[in-house]
Amino acid sequence: MKTVALFYTLLLLPAVANAARGQDVKIPASVERLAAKAVETVNVTVDGALLQLAGKFLSSSDPDQVKIKTLIGNLKGIYVRSFEFANEGEYSPADVESLRSQLRSPEWSKMVAVSSKKGGDNVDVFFKMDKEKIAGLVVIAAEPKELTFVNIVGPIDLDQLSSLGGQFGIPKVDLKGPQK
Amino acid sequence: MTERIKNLHDELRNTLHREEPPAGFAERVLNRVAEQPVAGRSTPGPFGSGVTGRSEGLFIGGSKGRADAVARGEARFKLPFIQWAAAAALVAAVAGGFEYIAKQEQRAEGEAARERVVLALHIAGSKLQLVQTKINRLHEQPEKNSNQ
């Protein structure tokens, strides 16, 4: 029986390794465990095949849906974990650090880091560059009662992402910086 | 007594004596058999003429029963077509049903995936907007200070 279990484990290892390779920033188990403490949890994992399927169900005639379709067309995966807590201090700085530490490799660049001592908000935006093109985006938003991790894997066009603002409830974002 | 028996014997012999058929009787019988319609005589059944041919000599006069049997055979021969058509229709209906269910499941899965993508983009967008708002505030702050 143990031999059979070992055989199946060995058989599944490459598949697990491939899945892990798709999402190069792993969500640590300590972060996943925060769901038990949170009053509201959002867990979105949409990778390869599901993204393709989602793309098929977006209309080709509706211009708004066409934008999303184009945006997700080349993506490899979208991973979101968002935890909302009833009280402050429900997650530890170590939980945030376990995510940030994975983004210290040379391929990742911290583009924006906003920290507010008054509000206690800390938002970091990381980009992964590949041949002068954005190949991935990670947002870590650590707020007093909320921790959010967003990982978009694959080539992402920021203009397209900002053009989605106001559609499907997606907030309008001006990623080009403030107008003077 | 013996006289009475002898008379009775003679009477029986006169009554039951062999009579020759009229001339041409055998030919007339054969001609009438030949004139009978084919369906009434010996139609080859679904198993070929061998089976019916074997019984030809037995049923010269009783061909109606055989005709009914042949008709039943023909009905038996036609029935499978109806059965096959019904079976094919049933298989097509079942296959169509399965395909419809599979399409519905795929549609539900696709719509759920679409909703998840939109939700993920909404969360990503809202957090980027938070960054944007904070950057805008930082830019507004020096302007206010310089105006004062």
Interface residues (C-beta under 8 A of the other chain):
Chain A: V42 V44 V46 L50 L51 L53 A54 K56 F57 L58 I68 L71 I72 I78 Y79 V80 S82 V112 V114 S116 D121 V123 V125 L137 V139 A141 T148 V150 I152 L161 L164 G165 F168 G169 I170 P171 K172 V173 D174 L175 G177 P178
Chain B: Q106 R107 E109 G110 E111 A113 R114 R116 V117 V118 L119 A120 L121 H122 I123 A124 G125 S126 K127 L128 Q129 L130 V131 Q132 K134 I135 N136 H139
